[in-house]
Amino acid sequence: MIAKARAISHGANSMRYVVNKDKADIIKLHLLPDNVAAESLWSRMLLHQAKFLGEHPKAIKNNMIRIEVSPTAEATKGWTNADWEKLADDFIREFDSIDLSKGTKRTKDRHTNLCNSQYVVSLHHDSKSGILHLHIDANRIDNDGNINNDHNIHIRAMAAANNITKRRGWVQASDISMRNKQEITNACMDALRSMDRFDWSDYVERLKQSGYDVMLQKDSQDVVRGYSIKRGNSTYKSSSLGKGRNLMPSKIEATWEELHKDVLKQDNADMENNVKNISAELQTANNARCRNCNEHQHQTLVHHSIHCNYCDYEIDIPSNANDILMQNVSLPENNVFVTINDLQQTTILLFAGYLDAATQMSESTGGGGSTPDGWGRDKDEDDLEWARRCARMANQMCRPAVKRGNRR
C-alpha cells in the first residue's frame, strides 16, 4: 500500500473533486453533517477555522490536509464500503501516532490530531485501470483549536502506510514495485524477441497489445531519448527496467541484436561479419548518444517518486545531476503558494522529459509559465548542463502569471 499527503490551499476545489467525481462513494463524514453539498462541507470547515483565527499569530495559507491511500487491488478484492471505512480509520490513527519530533527536535512535529478533526473520506475508481483508492480531506485545525502539523507530512503518510501494510501482512510497496518492474521487463524482452528488426513504432504497439501505455520522449530531430511505461497507477522509466539498463534507448537496439544473435549466426559467414560490423557501429553511435552513460553506470542513482495529476512517475537521476537540480531552484518572492518541494519536483519532471506533468505541477502552485515551443534536450548536451537548464526553466515556470489590464 502507498499513501501520499500534502497541505493545500485550494480546499474548495479539492472537496468538489473528492465528493462529486463520477463513481465516487462517500465512505465517511467525520464531525460534519450528512446530505450537504461539497461547497457546504468546505464552508463548515472554514467556519470552524474562523473560531480560532485570533489564537494563531500567522494566517494558515494551506488550510486543508489532502491524503490519498492506495492499497493493491489484490488486497482489497471483494471489499465492502465498511472495509474501506475500517482502513480509513486505521490509517488516520496510525497517521496521528507517527512521531517526527525526534528527527526535527521540534515538539510541534510530534503528532497530528486528525481523529479529532473534521474530515471527509471518499472512494474513487481510477478512470483507466479501475483501481480503487481513498481520498481523505481533513481540516488543518482540530476541534480543540490546534493546528494539525504539516511538516514532512509526506513522510508521516508513508510511515503510516508501511506500518499498516506490515500489520495486515500485505506486500510492501517496494516489493510491488520490483515485481511490476520485472513483469514489464519480461514484456519488453518478449516484444523484442518477436520483432524481425528493431523499430520504435512496432515496439510500442507490441507493448500496448500487452496492456501497457508507452510514452516516448523525442528530441528536436525526432530521435527517441527516453520512454516510460505505465502499469496501473504507476509509471516506470526505461532506465529502471531490464538488466544493466539494457532497455534504455541508447542500448535497446544492441539488446535486440543480442536476443537475435543465434538467428543471425545461421546466415553465411559474410552476413555474420556484416552484422558484427553493423553492431559495432551501432554500439559506437549509441555510446556517443548516451552522453557518458558508462560513467553513469558507476554513479549512484537518486530515485524520485512523484505524484502529479493522479499519475505516479518513478524517476532515476545520476547523483551529480540531481545535486544541481536540488541546489539551483529558488523560491520566487511573489509566489506564496509554491514550496521548495514543488520547485524540485517540477525540475525533476523537466529533466526526465515529462513536459506536460511539469507544466501541471507548476500551474497547481500558482505558476503561470510553460515550456516554450521546441523545448528539449540538445543532442550534444551532457546531463549537468541539461540539469542547469531545467532548474532555470522550473524557476521561470513557477513564477505567477502576470495579468495585464487593458490600456486606455
Secondary structure, 3 states (H helix, E strand, C coil): CEEEEEEECCHHHHHHHHHHCCCCEEEEEECCCCCCCHHHHHHHHHHHHHHCHHHCCCCCCCCEEEEEEECCCCCCCCCCHHHHHHHHHHHHHHHHHCCCHHHHCCHHHCCCCHHHCCEEEEEEECCCCCCEEEEEEEECECCCCCECCCCCHHHHHHHHHHHHHHHHCCCCHHHHHHHHHHHHHHHHHHHHHCCCCCCHHHHHHHHHHCCCEEEEEECCCCCEEEEEEEECCEEEEHHHCCCCCCCCCCCHHHHHHHHCHHHHCCCCHHHHHHHHHHHHHHHHHHHHHHCCHHHHHCCCEEEEEEEECCEEEEEEEEHHHHHHHHHCCCCCCCCCCCCHHHHHHHHHHHHHCCHHHHHHHHHHCCECCCCCCCCCCCCCCCHHHHHHHHHHHHHHHCCECCCCCCCC
